[in-house]
Amino acid sequence: MNLEERQAYEADLQAVLDYLDHPPAPGSGEDRDFAERMARVQELESQYTAEPEAPPPAMADQVRKRLDALRAASEPPERHGLTEGHGLGPTLGMDVSH
């Protein structure tokens, strides 16, 4: 990865992190920008990590973890085996019926 590619990658990666902190409204111009930047980050990351001697960018792991957390948070509780009356509240003995 040359210096210009590295700078573009880092700028796109920082923008992706900023969007993860403050998600854009679906369908907005910022949402499209987020998707484009994320695609460029993934493309450059795949090229970069395909080189066996090159270590993966450290920030890419951070982005991947944050994306996984966002995806998990947006999934319905039933997907994780949680149903009404089960979960953290009842597990801790809290009455969540109201």
C-alpha positions in Angstrom: 0.0 0.0 0.0 1.5 3.3 -1.0 1.4 6.5 1.0 -1.6 7.9 -0.9 -3.6 4.7 -0.6 -2.7 4.6 3.1 -3.9 8.2 3.7 -7.1 7.6 1.8 -7.7 4.3 3.8 -7.1 6.1 7.1 -9.4 9.0 6.2 -12.2 6.5 5.1 -11.7 4.4 8.2 -11.9 7.4 10.5 -15.1 8.5 8.7 -16.5 5.0 9.2 -15.7 5.2 12.9 -17.4 8.6 13.2 -20.5 7.2 11.4 -20.5 4.3 13.9 -20.5 6.7 16.8 -23.3 8.8 15.2 -25.1 6.6 12.6 -26.6 8.5 9.7 -30.3 8.4 8.9 -31.1 5.6 6.5 -31.3 6.7 2.9 -29.6 10.1 3.6 -26.5 11.4 1.7 -24.5 10.6 4.8 -25.8 7.0 4.7 -24.6 6.6 1.1 -21.3 8.2 2.0 -21.0 5.7 4.9 -21.7 2.8 2.6 -19.2 4.0 0.0 -16.5 4.6 2.5 -17.1 1.2 4.2 -16.8 -0.5 0.8 -13.5 1.2 0.1 -12.2 0.3 3.6 -13.2 -3.3 3.0 -11.6 -3.4 -0.5 -8.3 -1.9 0.6 -8.3 -4.1 3.7 -8.8 -7.2 1.7 -5.9 -6.2 -0.6 -3.7 -5.3 2.3 -4.3 -8.4 4.4 -3.9 -10.6 1.3 -0.2 -9.8 1.5 1.2 -12.5 3.9 4.0 -10.3 5.1 1.8 -7.3 5.9 0.0 -7.2 9.3 -3.7 -6.2 9.2 -4.4 -2.6 10.1 -5.1 -2.3 13.8 -8.1 0.0 13.3 -9.8 -2.5 11.0 -10.2 -4.9 14.0 -11.8 -2.1 16.0 -14.2 -1.3 13.2 -15.1 -5.0 12.8 -15.8 -5.3 16.5 -18.0 -2.2 16.5 -19.9 -3.3 13.5 -20.5 -6.7 15.1 -21.8 -5.0 18.2 -24.1 -2.8 16.2 -25.5 -5.7 14.3 -26.1 -7.7 17.5 -27.8 -4.7 19.1 -30.2 -4.3 16.2 -31.2 -8.0 16.1 -34.4 -9.0 17.8 -33.9 -10.6 21.3 -35.6 -13.8 20.0 -32.6 -14.4 17.7 -30.5 -14.9 20.8 -32.9 -17.2 22.5 -34.4 -14.5 24.7 -38.1 -14.3 25.0 -40.4 -12.3 27.2 -39.8 -13.1 30.9 -36.3 -14.2 30.2 -33.1 -12.2 30.0 -31.2 -10.0 32.3 -34.0 -8.6 34.5 -35.5 -11.9 35.5 -32.1 -13.4 35.7 -31.1 -10.8 38.3 -34.5 -11.3 40.2 -36.0 -8.1 38.9 -39.7 -7.8 38.2 -40.0 -6.6 34.6 -43.8 -7.3 34.3 -44.8 -3.6 34.3 
